[in-house]
Amino acid sequence: MLRNKFSIEERSKPKVYLRFTINIIYIFLLSGLEFFIEIGTVSYPPSQNG
């Protein structure tokens, strides 16, 4: 009984870690995109560029 319960918990744990890492990567990507967009708009203003 204990072994089965432990194996079920171990099986569901990677999904939690995967979701956690995907959330972190998603947040990093969004913040990175905003950062690059800010740099791009500061160094290349669309009014002067176009």
N, CA, C and O atoms as a GROMACS GRO file, in nm:
protein
  200
    1MET      N    1   0.084  -0.121   0.000
    1MET     CA    2   0.000   0.000   0.000
    1MET      C    3   0.088   0.126   0.000
    1MET      O    4   0.066   0.219  -0.078
    2LEU      N    5   0.187   0.127   0.089
    2LEU     CA    6   0.274   0.245   0.096
    2LEU      C    7   0.352   0.263  -0.033
    2LEU      O    8   0.370   0.375  -0.081
    3ARG      N    9   0.399   0.152  -0.088
    3ARG     CA   10   0.480   0.160  -0.210
    3ARG      C   11   0.396   0.215  -0.326
    3ARG      O   12   0.444   0.299  -0.403
    4ASN      N   13   0.270   0.168  -0.338
    4ASN     CA   14   0.185   0.218  -0.446
    4ASN      C   15   0.157   0.367  -0.430
    4ASN      O   16   0.162   0.443  -0.526
    5LYS      N   17   0.129   0.408  -0.306
    5LYS     CA   18   0.101   0.549  -0.282
    5LYS      C   19   0.224   0.634  -0.316
    5LYS      O   20   0.212   0.741  -0.375
    6PHE      N   21   0.340   0.586  -0.279
    6PHE     CA   22   0.464   0.660  -0.305
    6PHE      C   23   0.488   0.671  -0.455
    6PHE      O   24   0.528   0.777  -0.504
    7SER      N   25   0.465   0.563  -0.528
    7SER     CA   26   0.490   0.565  -0.673
    7SER      C   27   0.392   0.662  -0.742
    7SER      O   28   0.430   0.729  -0.838
    8ILE      N   29   0.269   0.668  -0.693
    8ILE     CA   30   0.172   0.761  -0.753
    8ILE      C   31   0.216   0.905  -0.727
    8ILE      O   32   0.206   0.990  -0.816
    9GLU      N   33   0.264   0.933  -0.606
    9GLU     CA   34   0.310   1.068  -0.575
    9GLU      C   35   0.431   1.104  -0.660
    9GLU      O   36   0.441   1.215  -0.711
   10GLU      N   37   0.523   1.009  -0.676
   10GLU     CA   38   0.642   1.035  -0.757
   10GLU      C   39   0.605   1.055  -0.903
   10GLU      O   40   0.671   1.130  -0.975
   11ARG      N   41   0.499   0.988  -0.947
   11ARG     CA   42   0.458   1.002  -1.086
   11ARG      C   43   0.396   1.140  -1.112
   11ARG      O   44   0.413   1.197  -1.219
   12SER      N   45   0.324   1.193  -1.012
   12SER     CA   46   0.257   1.322  -1.031
   12SER      C   47   0.351   1.438  -1.004
   12SER      O   48   0.321   1.551  -1.042
   13LYS      N   49   0.463   1.412  -0.939
   13LYS     CA   50   0.556   1.521  -0.904
   13LYS      C   51   0.620   1.585  -1.028
   13LYS      O   52   0.623   1.708  -1.035
   14PRO      N   53   0.670   1.509  -1.125
   14PRO     CA   54   0.732   1.571  -1.243
   14PRO      C   55   0.638   1.667  -1.316
   14PRO      O   56   0.683   1.766  -1.372
   15LYS      N   57   0.507   1.638  -1.317
   15LYS     CA   58   0.414   1.728  -1.384
   15LYS      C   59   0.412   1.864  -1.315
   15LYS      O   60   0.406   1.968  -1.380
   16VAL      N   61   0.418   1.861  -1.181
   16VAL     CA   62   0.419   1.987  -1.106
   16VAL      C   63   0.547   2.064  -1.136
   16VAL      O   64   0.543   2.185  -1.160
   17TYR      N   65   0.660   1.994  -1.136
   17TYR     CA   66   0.787   2.061  -1.167
   17TYR      C   67   0.787   2.115  -1.310
   17TYR      O   68   0.834   2.225  -1.335
   18LEU      N   69   0.733   2.037  -1.403
   18LEU     CA   70   0.729   2.079  -1.543
   18LEU      C   71   0.647   2.206  -1.557
   18LEU      O   72   0.687   2.300  -1.625
   19ARG      N   73   0.530   2.208  -1.493
   19ARG     CA   74   0.444   2.326  -1.499
   19ARG      C   75   0.515   2.446  -1.436
   19ARG      O   76   0.506   2.558  -1.487
   20PHE      N   77   0.585   2.421  -1.326
   20PHE     CA   78   0.656   2.529  -1.256
   20PHE      C   79   0.766   2.587  -1.344
   20PHE      O   80   0.779   2.709  -1.355
   21THR      N   81   0.844   2.499  -1.408
   21THR     CA   82   0.953   2.548  -1.493
   21THR      C   83   0.898   2.618  -1.616
   21THR      O   84   0.955   2.718  -1.661
   22ILE      N   85   0.787   2.569  -1.672
   22ILE     CA   86   0.727   2.634  -1.788
   22ILE      C   87   0.678   2.774  -1.750
   22ILE      O   88   0.693   2.868  -1.828
   23ASN      N   89   0.621   2.787  -1.630
   23ASN     CA   90   0.577   2.920  -1.585
   23ASN      C   91   0.696   3.013  -1.571
   23ASN      O   92   0.688   3.130  -1.612
   24ILE      N   93   0.806   2.965  -1.515
   24ILE     CA   94   0.925   3.049  -1.498
   24ILE      C   95   0.980   3.091  -1.634
   24ILE      O   96   1.013   3.208  -1.655
   25ILE      N   97   0.990   2.995  -1.727
   25ILE     CA   98   1.042   3.026  -1.861
   25ILE      C   99   0.950   3.127  -1.930
   25ILE      O  100   0.997   3.220  -1.995
   26TYR      N  101   0.819   3.109  -1.914
   26TYR     CA  102   0.722   3.200  -1.976
   26TYR      C  103   0.739   3.341  -1.921
   26TYR      O  104   0.736   3.438  -1.996
   27ILE      N  105   0.756   3.352  -1.787
   27ILE     CA  106   0.774   3.484  -1.725
   27ILE      C  107   0.904   3.547  -1.773
   27ILE      O  108   0.907   3.666  -1.803
   28PHE      N  109   1.011   3.466  -1.782
   28PHE     CA  110   1.139   3.520  -1.829
   28PHE      C  111   1.127   3.568  -1.973
   28PHE      O  112   1.180   3.673  -2.008
   29LEU      N  113   1.058   3.490  -2.056
   29LEU     CA  114   1.041   3.529  -2.197
   29LEU      C  115   0.962   3.659  -2.208
   29LEU      O  116   0.999   3.747  -2.285
   30LEU      N  117   0.854   3.670  -2.131
   30LEU     CA  118   0.772   3.792  -2.137
   30LEU      C  119   0.851   3.912  -2.090
   30LEU      O  120   0.848   4.017  -2.154
   31SER      N  121   0.922   3.899  -1.978
   31SER     CA  122   1.000   4.012  -1.927
   31SER      C  123   1.113   4.045  -2.024
   31SER      O  124   1.143   4.162  -2.045
   32GLY      N  125   1.174   3.943  -2.085
   32GLY     CA  126   1.280   3.967  -2.182
   32GLY      C  127   1.227   4.038  -2.306
   32GLY      O  128   1.292   4.128  -2.359
   33LEU      N  129   1.109   3.998  -2.352
   33LEU     CA  130   1.049   4.063  -2.468
   33LEU      C  131   1.020   4.209  -2.437
   33LEU      O  132   1.049   4.296  -2.518
   34GLU      N  133   0.962   4.237  -2.320
   34GLU     CA  134   0.933   4.374  -2.282
   34GLU      C  135   1.062   4.454  -2.273
   34GLU      O  136   1.066   4.570  -2.315
   35PHE      N  137   1.166   4.394  -2.219
   35PHE     CA  138   1.296   4.461  -2.205
   35PHE      C  139   1.353   4.495  -2.342
   35PHE      O  140   1.400   4.607  -2.364
   36PHE      N  141   1.349   4.397  -2.434
   36PHE     CA  142   1.402   4.423  -2.569
   36PHE      C  143   1.317   4.525  -2.644
   36PHE      O  144   1.369   4.606  -2.720
   37ILE      N  145   1.186   4.521  -2.623
   37ILE     CA  146   1.099   4.619  -2.689
   37ILE      C  147   1.130   4.759  -2.637
   37ILE      O  148   1.131   4.856  -2.713
   38GLU      N  149   1.154   4.770  -2.505
   38GLU     CA  150   1.189   4.901  -2.449
   38GLU      C  151   1.321   4.950  -2.508
   38GLU      O  152   1.333   5.067  -2.545
   39ILE      N  153   1.420   4.863  -2.515
   39ILE     CA  154   1.550   4.900  -2.574
   39ILE      C  155   1.530   4.942  -2.720
   39ILE      O  156   1.586   5.043  -2.764
   40GLY      N  157   1.451   4.865  -2.794
   40GLY     CA  158   1.429   4.895  -2.935
   40GLY      C  159   1.358   5.028  -2.954
   40GLY      O  160   1.393   5.104  -3.044
   41THR      N  161   1.259   5.057  -2.870
   41THR     CA  162   1.186   5.182  -2.885
   41THR      C  163   1.272   5.300  -2.841
   41THR      O  164   1.258   5.410  -2.894
   42VAL      N  165   1.362   5.277  -2.745
   42VAL     CA  166   1.449   5.386  -2.699
   42VAL      C  167   1.556   5.415  -2.803
   42VAL      O  168   1.582   5.531  -2.835
   43SER      N  169   1.619   5.311  -2.856
   43SER     CA  170   1.730   5.333  -2.949
   43SER      C  171   1.680   5.360  -3.092
   43SER      O  172   1.745   5.432  -3.168
   44TYR      N  173   1.566   5.304  -3.128
   44TYR     CA  174   1.510   5.326  -3.262
   44TYR      C  175   1.365   5.374  -3.248
   44TYR      O  176   1.273   5.292  -3.258
   45PRO      N  177   1.343   5.501  -3.227
   45PRO     CA  178   1.205   5.551  -3.218
   45PRO      C  179   1.133   5.535  -3.352
   45PRO      O  180   1.191   5.568  -3.456
   46PRO      N  181   1.010   5.487  -3.353
   46PRO     CA  182   0.938   5.466  -3.479
   46PRO      C  183   0.915   5.596  -3.554
   46PRO      O  184   0.903   5.594  -3.676
   47SER      N  185   0.907   5.709  -3.484
   47SER     CA  186   0.881   5.835  -3.552
   47SER      C  187   1.001   5.875  -3.640
   47SER      O  188   0.982   5.926  -3.750
   48GLN      N  189   1.124   5.852  -3.590
   48GLN     CA  190   1.242   5.886  -3.669
   48GLN      C  191   1.272   5.777  -3.773
   48GLN      O  192   1.325   5.805  -3.881
   49ASN      N  193   1.238   5.653  -3.739
   49ASN     CA  194   1.276   5.541  -3.824
   49ASN      C  195   1.189   5.536  -3.949
   49ASN      O  196   1.239   5.507  -4.058
   50GLY      N  197   1.058   5.564  -3.934
   50GLY     CA  198   0.968   5.546  -4.045
   50GLY      C  199   0.953   5.671  -4.127
   50GLY      O  200   0.879   5.671  -4.225
   0.00000   0.00000   0.00000
